Amino acid sequence: MSIRLRLTTWYTCILAVTLILFGSAVYGVVHYYTFSKVKDNLVEQRNQIVPNINFNFSQGKLKIDVGGLAATPDFQASQIYGQLHDYKNNRDIITENLANIKSTFPVPSAKNATTYAKSKPFEVIKLSGNPFMVYQQPVVVQDQVVGFMQLGMYIGHEEELLQTLKSILIISATIMVLMATTFGLFLARKSMAPIGKVIEAADQIQKGSDLSVRIAYEGPQDEIGQLINTVNNMLGRMEGFYKNLEESYAAQRRFVSDASHELRTPLTTIRGNVDLLQKMWSKDASERPNLNEETLHTMSLEAVGDIADESKRMSRLVSDMLSLARADTGRTFEKEPVPLEILVEEVARRAQMLPRQAEWITGDFSILNGIYVNGNKDYMQQMLFIFIENAFKYTPEGKVVFDAFVYQNQVGIRISDTGIGMDKEEVPHIFERFYRADQSRGVTEGIGLGLSIAKWIIDELEGSVEVVTRQGEGTTFIIWLPIVFPTPLE
C-alpha cells in the first residue's frame, strides 16, 4: 500500500471514530433529555394521583376507590394512561384512554411487585405496537401489597424523533467520511506529488549519469519542501564530487601519459646507447664497426655519459613523482618552528654553486632575524631551490634576485628574474603537473614537476604564492608564509 493510501486510510479512520463518538454523544444527550422530561411528568402525575386513592375496609374486605384517578386537569392534558391493579379483587382499574385502545399494562404478581418496581421503576412497554413509558409503583396498605399502580405516556413521537436523529447522524457521518476519503486522497496525492518528483529524479540519476538534475518545487518550506531542498543540495554536492572525481581521473590519465612520455625519452636514449656499445664491443667482427681505438674509446665515453645523464634524469623524475604521489595520498611532513634567516642565507649560499648564466643577487636577510615559520627545513629548502633553479634555467642572461620582506603577520620570500617570462594566460597552469610553457618545450631542460611539488609544500605550510610575469621581461615569484613566534627556550 502506498503512502497516499495509508495516510488517507488513517485520516478516514480517525475521522470515522471521531464522528461516531460525536454522534453517540449527541444522540445520548438528546435521548437522556427527551425521556427525562417524560419521566419527570409521570412522577409529577403520580404525586397528584396518590392522594386521590381511597382504601375502605368493610366486613373485612378492602375496597379501593379510584374515582379521582383521572379527575385532575393536568392528568387529562398530559395524556397519561393510568392503570391500578387490585390484587385483592384481581381487577384492573384503568383510565378511559387506556380502555379505548382495549389493552392493559402487564402486571407482576403481588409477591414480586415490590422487587419488580424497584428494579424497573420506569419501563418501556408496547401495547398494540404503540410504545409507552410506564412508571410503576406497588400500593402497600398495612405492610401488605394490595395493588400495583402504573402510569404510562405515549412516546411514539419521541422515538420517531430519536430515530430520525439517528438516521441523520448516520447518513451525515457516512457522507462526511466519503467526502473526507475523496478529498483526503486528493490532498494526499497533491501533497505527495513532490515526493514523486524526488523518486523520478533519483531514478533518472540511477539510469543515467546526469547529476545536474534538480527537483523543481515552488511550494511552502514545510517538511516536503525541506526534504526537496536537502535532496537538491545533496545532488549538488554529488555533482561536485563527481566532477572532481572526473577531473581527478583525467589528471591521473594525463599524469600517467605525461610520465610515460617523459620516461620514454631517457629510456630510448639509454637503450640506443646500450645497443651502440654492444655493437662497438661485440666479439663478432662483422657486427663491430670499423673504427680505430681512439674513436671507439671516445664514442664509448660519450655513450656512457649519455646513459649516466639520462639515468640521473630518470632518478629525479621518479623522486618527483614519488613526492607528488605522497601528496596525493594526503601524507604530510612534520612541522616545527624554523628560523627563517638561517634557512634563506644557507639557500642563498648554496645557490651560488648552481649552474647558471645569470647574475645571482641576494638581498639583506637581517630583516628576518628572530622570525620563525612553522615548517620543515628540508622541504622548505627543496621548495626554494625549485624556484631558484627555474629562475636560472629560464634566464639565459640578466640577473636573478633573491630577497625577503615582512608585511603584517606574513613574510614574503621573493625570487625575481629578468628571463624569458611567459604569457599571463599560462600562469593558472604553471603549477599543474608536467605543464611547461609552450616556448620552453624542447628548448629548456625539465619535466614540469618542480612547481607542482613547490605548490604542495607551500600549501602544507599554509602559505600562498604570488606570480607576476610578462613575456620577454621576466617572472617574479613571491612566497607568502605565516609568521609564528615560538616560546623562547629556557
C-alpha positions as CSV (number, residue, x, y, z in Angstrom):
1,M,0.0,0.0,0.0
2,S,1.3,3.4,-1.0
3,I,1.9,6.2,1.5
4,R,-1.0,8.2,0.0
5,L,-3.4,5.3,0.7
6,R,-2.0,4.8,4.1
7,L,-2.4,8.4,5.0
8,T,-5.9,8.6,3.6
9,T,-6.9,5.4,5.5
10,W,-5.5,6.8,8.7
11,Y,-7.3,10.1,8.3
12,T,-10.5,8.4,7.4
13,C,-10.4,6.0,10.3
14,I,-9.6,8.9,12.7
15,L,-12.5,11.0,11.3
16,A,-14.9,8.0,11.4
17,V,-14.1,7.3,15.1
18,T,-14.5,11.0,15.9
19,L,-17.8,11.2,14.1
20,I,-19.1,8.0,15.8
21,L,-18.1,9.3,19.3
22,F,-19.6,12.8,18.5
23,G,-22.8,11.3,17.1
24,S,-23.1,8.9,20.0
25,A,-22.7,11.8,22.4
26,V,-25.3,13.9,20.7
27,Y,-27.7,11.0,20.5
28,G,-27.2,10.1,24.1
29,V,-27.7,13.7,25.3
30,V,-30.9,14.1,23.3
31,H,-32.2,10.7,24.4
32,Y,-31.5,11.5,28.0
33,Y,-33.1,14.9,27.9
34,T,-36.2,13.7,26.0
35,F,-37.0,10.8,28.3
36,S,-36.1,12.8,31.4
37,K,-38.9,15.1,30.7
38,V,-41.3,12.2,30.2
39,K,-40.2,10.6,33.4
40,D,-40.5,13.9,35.3
41,N,-44.0,14.3,34.0
42,L,-45.0,10.8,35.1
43,V,-43.6,11.3,38.6
44,E,-45.5,14.6,38.9
45,Q,-48.8,13.0,37.9
46,R,-48.1,10.1,40.3
47,N,-47.8,12.7,43.1
48,Q,-51.2,14.1,42.2
49,I,-52.9,10.8,41.9
50,V,-51.8,9.0,45.0
51,P,-53.7,11.4,47.4
52,N,-56.9,10.7,45.5
53,I,-56.8,6.9,46.0
54,N,-59.0,5.8,48.9
55,F,-58.8,2.5,50.7
56,N,-62.0,1.3,52.6
57,F,-62.4,-1.7,54.8
58,S,-65.9,-3.1,55.3
59,Q,-66.9,-6.5,56.5
60,G,-63.1,-7.4,56.5
61,K,-62.7,-6.7,52.8
62,L,-60.7,-4.0,51.2
63,K,-62.3,-1.7,48.7
64,I,-60.3,0.8,46.5
65,D,-61.9,4.0,45.4
66,V,-60.2,5.5,42.4
67,G,-62.8,7.9,41.4
68,G,-60.3,10.7,41.3
69,L,-57.7,8.8,39.2
70,A,-58.2,11.0,36.1
71,A,-60.0,13.9,37.7
72,T,-57.2,16.5,37.6
73,P,-57.0,18.8,34.6
74,D,-53.2,18.1,34.3
75,F,-53.8,14.5,34.1
76,Q,-56.1,14.8,31.2
77,A,-53.9,17.3,29.4
78,S,-50.8,15.2,29.8
79,Q,-52.4,12.2,28.1
80,I,-51.5,9.9,31.0
81,Y,-52.6,6.3,30.6
82,G,-53.3,5.1,34.1
83,Q,-53.9,1.6,35.5
84,L,-54.3,0.3,39.1
85,H,-54.4,-3.4,39.5
86,D,-56.3,-4.6,42.6
87,Y,-54.7,-7.8,43.9
88,K,-57.5,-8.5,46.4
89,N,-60.2,-8.5,43.8
90,N,-58.0,-9.3,40.9
91,R,-59.3,-6.5,38.8
92,D,-57.7,-3.6,36.7
93,I,-58.9,-0.1,37.2
94,I,-57.9,1.8,34.1
95,T,-58.4,5.3,32.6
96,E,-60.7,5.9,29.7
97,N,-57.9,6.4,27.2
98,L,-56.4,3.1,28.1
99,A,-59.8,1.4,27.7
100,N,-60.1,2.9,24.3
101,I,-57.1,1.0,23.0
102,K,-58.5,-2.2,24.5
103,S,-55.3,-3.2,26.2
104,T,-53.8,-3.1,29.7
105,F,-50.2,-3.0,31.0
106,P,-48.7,-6.3,32.1
107,V,-48.7,-6.7,35.9
108,P,-46.3,-8.7,38.1
109,S,-47.5,-11.0,40.8
110,A,-48.2,-9.5,44.2
111,K,-45.3,-11.4,45.6
112,N,-42.8,-9.9,43.1
113,A,-44.4,-6.5,42.8
114,T,-42.1,-4.6,45.2
115,T,-38.9,-6.2,43.7
116,Y,-40.1,-5.6,40.2
117,A,-40.9,-2.0,40.8
118,K,-37.5,-1.3,42.4
119,S,-35.7,-2.9,39.5
120,K,-37.8,-1.3,36.9
121,P,-39.4,1.9,38.2
122,F,-39.6,3.1,34.5
123,E,-40.2,0.6,31.7
124,V,-41.0,0.9,28.0
125,I,-44.0,-1.3,27.3
126,K,-45.6,-1.7,23.9
127,L,-49.4,-2.0,23.7
128,S,-50.8,-2.9,20.3
129,G,-47.5,-1.9,18.8
130,N,-47.5,1.5,20.5
131,P,-44.6,2.4,22.8
132,F,-45.3,3.7,26.3
133,M,-43.0,4.9,29.0
134,V,-44.6,3.4,32.2
135,Y,-43.9,4.4,35.8
136,Q,-44.6,1.5,38.1
137,Q,-45.2,1.5,41.9
138,P,-46.7,-1.0,44.3
139,V,-49.6,0.1,46.5
140,V,-49.0,-1.0,50.1
141,V,-51.5,-0.9,52.9
142,Q,-50.7,-2.1,56.4
143,D,-47.4,-3.5,55.2
144,Q,-49.3,-5.6,52.6
145,V,-49.2,-5.2,48.8
146,V,-52.7,-4.6,47.8
147,G,-52.3,-3.1,44.4
148,F,-49.9,-2.1,41.6
149,M,-50.2,1.4,40.0
150,Q,-48.8,2.1,36.5
151,L,-48.8,5.4,34.8
152,G,-47.8,5.5,31.1
153,M,-47.2,8.1,28.5
154,Y,-47.2,7.5,24.8
155,I,-43.6,8.1,23.5
156,G,-44.0,7.3,19.8
157,H,-43.2,10.8,18.8
158,E,-40.1,10.9,20.9
159,E,-38.9,7.6,19.4
160,E,-39.6,8.8,15.9
161,L,-37.6,12.0,16.7
162,L,-34.7,9.9,18.1
163,Q,-34.8,7.5,15.1
164,T,-34.8,10.5,12.7
165,L,-31.8,12.0,14.7
166,K,-30.0,8.6,14.5
167,S,-30.6,8.4,10.7
168,I,-29.4,12.0,10.2
169,L,-26.3,11.3,12.2
170,I,-25.5,8.0,10.4
171,I,-26.2,9.5,6.9
172,S,-24.3,12.7,7.6
173,A,-21.3,10.8,9.1
174,T,-21.2,8.4,6.1
175,I,-21.3,11.4,3.7
176,M,-18.6,13.2,5.7
177,V,-16.4,10.1,5.7
178,L,-16.8,9.6,2.0
179,M,-16.1,13.2,1.3
180,A,-13.1,13.1,3.7
181,T,-11.8,10.0,1.9
182,T,-12.2,11.6,-1.5
183,F,-10.6,14.9,-0.6
184,G,-8.1,13.3,1.7
185,L,-6.9,11.1,-1.2
186,F,-6.8,14.2,-3.5
187,L,-4.9,16.2,-1.0
188,A,-2.5,13.3,-0.2
189,R,-1.8,12.8,-3.9
190,K,-1.2,16.6,-4.3
191,S,1.0,16.7,-1.1
192,M,3.0,13.6,-2.1
193,A,3.4,14.8,-5.7
194,P,6.8,16.3,-4.9
195,I,7.9,13.0,-3.4
196,G,7.2,11.5,-6.8
197,K,9.5,14.1,-8.4
198,V,12.2,13.0,-5.9
199,I,11.7,9.4,-7.0
200,E,11.7,10.4,-10.7
201,A,14.9,12.4,-10.3
202,A,16.6,9.6,-8.3
203,D,15.5,7.1,-10.9
204,Q,16.8,9.3,-13.7
205,I,20.1,9.6,-12.0
206,Q,20.2,5.8,-11.4
207,K,19.6,5.0,-15.0
208,G,22.0,7.6,-16.3
209,S,24.9,9.8,-15.1
210,D,23.3,13.2,-15.3
211,L,23.8,14.7,-11.9
212,S,22.7,18.1,-13.0
213,V,19.0,17.1,-12.5
214,R,17.2,19.2,-9.8
215,I,13.7,18.9,-8.4
216,A,11.5,21.9,-9.2
217,Y,9.5,22.9,-6.2
218,E,7.7,26.2,-5.5
219,G,5.6,25.2,-2.6
220,P,5.9,26.1,1.1
221,Q,9.0,25.2,3.1
222,D,7.3,22.5,5.1
223,E,8.8,19.0,5.7
224,I,8.4,18.1,2.0
225,G,10.0,21.5,0.9
226,Q,12.9,20.9,3.3
227,L,13.3,17.3,2.0
228,I,13.4,18.5,-1.6
229,N,15.9,21.3,-0.7
230,T,18.0,18.7,1.1
231,V,17.9,16.3,-1.9
232,N,18.8,19.2,-4.3
233,N,21.7,20.1,-2.1
234,M,22.8,16.5,-1.9
235,L,22.6,16.3,-5.7
236,G,24.7,19.4,-6.0
237,R,27.3,18.0,-3.7
238,M,27.2,14.7,-5.6
239,E,27.6,16.6,-8.9
240,G,30.6,18.5,-7.4
241,F,32.2,15.2,-6.1
242,Y,31.5,13.6,-9.5
243,K,33.1,16.4,-11.4
244,N,36.1,16.4,-9.0
245,L,36.4,12.7,-9.5
246,E,36.3,13.0,-13.2
247,E,38.9,15.8,-13.1
248,S,41.0,13.6,-10.8
249,Y,40.7,10.7,-13.2
250,A,41.5,12.9,-16.1
251,A,44.5,14.3,-14.2
252,Q,45.6,10.8,-13.4
253,R,45.4,9.7,-17.0
254,R,47.2,12.9,-18.0
255,F,49.8,12.3,-15.3
256,V,50.4,8.7,-16.5
257,S,50.6,9.7,-20.1
258,D,53.0,12.5,-19.4
259,A,55.1,10.4,-17.1
260,S,55.2,7.7,-19.8
261,H,56.3,10.2,-22.3
262,E,58.9,11.7,-20.0
263,L,60.3,8.2,-19.2
264,R,60.2,7.1,-22.8
265,T,62.7,9.7,-23.9
266,P,65.6,8.8,-21.4
267,L,64.8,5.1,-21.9
268,T,65.1,5.4,-25.6
269,T,68.4,7.3,-25.2
270,I,69.7,4.7,-22.8
271,R,68.6,1.8,-25.0
272,G,70.2,3.4,-28.1
273,N,73.5,3.9,-26.4
274,V,73.5,0.4,-24.9
275,D,72.8,-1.0,-28.4
276,L,75.7,1.1,-29.7
277,L,78.1,-0.1,-27.0
278,Q,77.1,-3.7,-27.7
279,K,77.9,-3.3,-31.4
280,M,81.1,-1.5,-30.7
281,W,82.4,-4.0,-28.2
282,S,80.9,-7.1,-29.9
283,K,83.1,-10.1,-30.3
284,D,81.7,-10.7,-33.8
285,A,83.9,-8.7,-36.1
286,S,81.1,-8.5,-38.7
287,E,78.9,-6.5,-36.3
288,R,81.6,-4.3,-34.8
289,P,82.1,-1.0,-36.7
290,N,85.4,-0.4,-38.4
291,L,86.7,2.3,-36.0
292,N,90.1,2.9,-34.6
293,E,90.8,2.6,-30.9
294,E,90.7,6.3,-30.2
295,T,87.4,6.9,-31.9
296,L,86.0,3.8,-30.3
297,H,87.1,5.0,-26.9
298,T,85.7,8.5,-27.4
299,M,82.3,7.2,-28.6
300,S,82.1,4.8,-25.7
301,L,82.7,7.5,-23.2
302,E,80.0,9.7,-24.9
303,A,77.5,6.8,-24.8
304,V,78.3,6.1,-21.1
305,G,78.0,9.8,-20.3
306,D,74.6,9.9,-22.1
307,I,73.4,6.9,-20.1
308,A,74.6,8.4,-16.8
309,D,72.8,11.7,-17.6
310,E,69.6,10.0,-18.6
311,S,69.7,7.8,-15.5
312,K,70.0,10.9,-13.3
313,R,67.1,12.5,-15.1
314,M,65.0,9.4,-14.6
315,S,66.0,9.3,-10.9
316,R,64.9,12.9,-10.5
317,L,61.7,12.2,-12.3
318,V,60.9,9.1,-10.2
319,S,61.8,11.1,-7.0
320,D,59.5,13.9,-8.0
321,M,56.7,11.6,-8.9
322,L,57.1,9.8,-5.6
323,S,56.7,13.2,-3.7
324,L,53.6,14.0,-5.7
325,A,52.2,10.5,-5.1
326,R,52.7,11.0,-1.3
327,A,51.0,14.4,-1.6
328,D,48.0,12.7,-3.4
329,T,47.6,10.2,-0.6
330,G,47.3,13.0,1.9
331,R,50.6,12.4,3.6
332,T,52.3,15.4,5.1
333,F,55.5,16.2,6.9
334,E,56.3,17.0,10.5
335,K,56.5,20.8,11.2
336,E,58.2,22.8,13.8
337,P,59.3,26.4,14.2
338,V,62.1,27.1,11.7
339,P,64.4,30.2,12.0
340,L,63.9,31.8,8.6
341,E,67.1,34.0,8.4
342,I,69.4,31.0,8.8
343,L,67.5,28.9,6.3
344,V,67.4,31.5,3.5
345,E,71.0,32.5,4.0
346,E,72.0,28.9,3.6
347,V,69.9,28.6,0.5
348,A,71.5,31.8,-0.9
349,R,75.0,30.5,-0.3
350,R,74.4,27.1,-1.8
351,A,72.5,28.6,-4.8
352,Q,75.8,30.3,-5.9
353,M,77.1,26.8,-6.8
354,L,74.3,26.0,-9.2
355,P,75.0,26.1,-12.9
356,R,73.8,29.5,-14.2
357,Q,74.4,32.2,-16.7
358,A,72.6,35.0,-14.9
359,E,73.9,37.2,-12.2
360,W,73.0,36.0,-8.7
361,I,71.9,38.9,-6.4
362,T,70.8,38.3,-2.8
363,G,69.2,40.9,-0.5
364,D,69.7,41.7,3.1
365,F,68.2,38.9,5.1
366,S,68.8,40.5,8.5
367,I,65.2,41.7,8.4
368,L,64.3,38.0,9.1
369,N,66.2,37.9,12.3
370,G,64.0,36.4,15.0
371,I,61.3,35.4,12.6
372,Y,60.1,31.8,12.6
373,V,57.7,29.9,10.4
374,N,56.0,26.6,11.2
375,G,57.5,24.2,8.7
376,N,60.2,21.7,7.8
377,K,63.7,22.8,7.0
378,D,64.4,20.1,4.3
379,Y,61.1,20.7,2.4
380,M,61.4,24.4,2.6
381,Q,64.9,24.3,1.1
382,Q,63.6,22.0,-1.6
383,M,60.8,24.4,-2.4
384,L,63.1,27.5,-2.6
385,F,65.7,25.6,-4.8
386,I,62.9,24.7,-7.2
387,F,62.1,28.4,-7.8
388,I,65.7,29.4,-7.9
389,E,66.7,26.6,-10.4
390,N,63.7,27.6,-12.5
391,A,64.8,31.2,-12.5
392,F,68.4,30.2,-13.5
393,K,67.0,27.8,-16.2
394,Y,64.8,30.4,-17.9
395,T,67.2,33.4,-17.6
396,P,70.0,32.9,-20.2
397,E,71.3,36.4,-19.4
398,G,70.4,39.1,-17.0
399,K,70.0,38.6,-13.3
400,V,68.2,36.7,-10.6
401,V,67.3,38.4,-7.3
402,F,66.6,36.6,-4.1
403,D,65.4,38.7,-1.2
404,A,62.7,38.8,1.5
405,F,60.4,41.3,3.3
406,V,57.8,41.3,6.1
407,Y,54.2,42.5,5.8
408,Q,51.9,42.4,8.8
409,N,52.0,38.8,10.1
410,Q,53.5,37.3,6.9
411,V,56.9,37.0,5.4
412,G,57.4,37.3,1.7
413,I,60.3,35.5,0.0
414,R,60.8,36.8,-3.5
415,I,62.6,35.2,-6.4
416,S,62.7,37.6,-9.4
417,D,64.4,37.1,-12.7
418,T,64.8,39.0,-16.0
419,G,64.4,35.9,-18.1
420,I,62.0,34.9,-20.9
421,G,58.8,35.3,-18.8
422,M,55.5,33.9,-20.0
423,D,52.0,34.9,-21.1
424,K,49.5,35.8,-18.3
425,E,47.2,33.1,-19.7
426,E,49.7,30.5,-18.8
427,V,50.0,31.5,-15.1
428,P,47.0,29.5,-13.8
429,H,48.5,26.3,-15.3
430,I,52.2,26.5,-14.3
431,F,51.6,24.6,-11.1
432,E,50.0,21.7,-13.0
433,R,52.0,18.5,-13.3
434,F,54.1,18.2,-16.5
435,Y,52.9,21.6,-17.7
436,R,55.6,23.7,-19.4
437,A,55.2,27.0,-21.3
438,D,55.0,26.4,-25.0
439,Q,58.0,28.4,-25.8
440,S,60.1,26.4,-23.3
441,R,59.1,22.9,-24.5
442,G,62.0,21.2,-26.2
443,V,64.3,24.2,-25.6
444,T,64.9,24.3,-21.8
445,E,65.6,21.0,-20.0
446,G,62.9,20.0,-17.5
447,I,60.0,17.7,-16.9
448,G,57.4,20.1,-15.4
449,L,57.0,18.6,-11.9
450,G,59.1,21.1,-9.9
451,L,56.5,23.8,-9.5
452,S,53.8,21.2,-8.6
453,I,56.0,19.9,-5.8
454,A,56.7,23.5,-4.6
455,K,53.0,24.3,-4.6
456,W,52.3,21.3,-2.5
457,I,54.9,22.3,0.0
458,I,53.6,25.8,0.2
459,D,50.0,24.5,0.8
460,E,51.3,22.3,3.6
461,L,52.9,25.3,5.1
462,E,49.6,27.1,5.0
463,G,51.1,29.7,2.7
464,S,50.4,31.1,-0.8
465,V,52.4,32.1,-3.9
466,E,52.0,35.2,-6.0
467,V,53.2,35.3,-9.6
468,V,54.0,38.4,-11.6
469,T,55.2,37.9,-15.2
470,R,55.5,39.4,-18.6
471,Q,56.7,37.7,-21.7
472,G,60.3,38.7,-22.6
473,E,60.7,40.7,-19.3
474,G,61.0,38.1,-16.7
475,T,59.0,36.5,-13.8
476,T,58.7,37.2,-10.1
477,F,57.5,34.6,-7.5
478,I,56.6,35.8,-4.0
479,I,56.1,33.0,-1.5
480,W,53.9,34.2,1.5
481,L,54.3,32.3,4.7
482,P,52.6,32.9,8.1
483,I,54.9,34.0,10.9
484,V,54.9,32.2,14.2
485,F,56.6,33.3,17.4
486,P,57.6,30.2,19.5
487,T,58.0,30.3,23.2
488,P,61.7,31.1,24.0
489,L,63.7,28.2,25.2
490,E,64.6,28.3,28.9
